[in-house]
Amino acid sequence: MTQYSDDVQTQKALLAEQEKKKEITSIETRFDNGTWVEQTIVYSSGKRVTEFNDKRKKNLEEYYGMD
């Protein structure tokens, strides 16, 4: 069983790095007349997702990181 210990350790390191990239660093919400209009979520990997309350607009995904 010890023959796979190196593979297990590298997989654990890879999963830990992926979890760190999913962490949220900031959330910005814009309001207009008491209802939210736009919400921007920034992740530590550099990914920025902008969601709109208006269903006619699609969500925007922008990447500013190393990926």
C-alpha positions as CSV (number, residue, x, y, z in Angstrom):
1,M,0.0,0.0,0.0
2,T,2.9,2.4,0.5
3,Q,3.6,2.4,-3.3
4,Y,0.7,4.9,-3.7
5,S,1.5,7.2,-0.9
6,D,3.3,9.7,-3.2
7,D,0.4,9.8,-5.5
8,V,-2.0,10.4,-2.7
9,Q,0.1,13.2,-1.3
10,T,0.3,15.0,-4.7
11,Q,-3.5,14.6,-5.2
12,K,-4.1,16.1,-1.7
13,A,-1.9,19.0,-2.6
14,L,-3.8,19.5,-5.9
15,L,-7.2,19.4,-4.2
16,A,-6.0,21.9,-1.5
17,E,-4.8,24.3,-4.2
18,Q,-8.2,24.0,-6.1
19,E,-10.1,24.7,-2.9
20,K,-8.0,27.8,-2.2
21,K,-8.8,29.1,-5.7
22,K,-12.5,28.8,-5.0
23,E,-12.3,31.1,-2.0
24,I,-14.3,34.3,-2.3
25,T,-12.3,37.5,-1.7
26,S,-15.0,40.1,-2.1
27,I,-18.7,40.6,-2.9
28,E,-20.1,43.9,-4.3
29,T,-23.8,44.4,-4.5
30,R,-25.4,47.4,-6.2
31,F,-28.9,48.6,-5.3
32,D,-31.4,50.8,-7.0
33,N,-34.6,51.8,-5.3
34,G,-34.3,49.2,-2.6
35,T,-33.7,46.1,-4.8
36,W,-30.4,44.7,-5.9
37,V,-29.6,45.2,-9.5
38,E,-26.0,43.8,-9.9
39,Q,-23.8,41.6,-7.8
40,T,-20.1,41.0,-8.5
41,I,-18.3,38.1,-6.8
42,V,-14.5,38.0,-6.9
43,Y,-12.6,34.7,-6.2
44,S,-9.0,34.4,-5.1
45,S,-8.0,32.8,-8.5
46,G,-8.9,36.0,-10.3
47,K,-12.3,34.9,-11.5
48,R,-14.9,37.6,-11.4
49,V,-18.6,36.7,-11.8
50,T,-21.2,39.4,-12.3
51,E,-24.8,38.5,-11.8
52,F,-27.8,40.6,-12.8
53,N,-31.2,40.7,-11.3
54,D,-32.7,41.4,-14.7
55,K,-33.2,37.9,-16.2
56,R,-32.8,39.3,-19.8
57,K,-29.1,39.9,-19.1
58,K,-26.7,36.9,-18.9
59,N,-24.2,36.5,-16.1
60,L,-20.6,37.6,-17.0
61,E,-17.5,35.6,-16.1
62,E,-14.2,37.3,-16.4
63,Y,-10.8,35.9,-15.6
64,Y,-7.9,38.0,-14.4
65,G,-5.7,35.3,-12.8
66,M,-3.1,32.9,-13.9
67,D,-5.5,30.3,-15.1
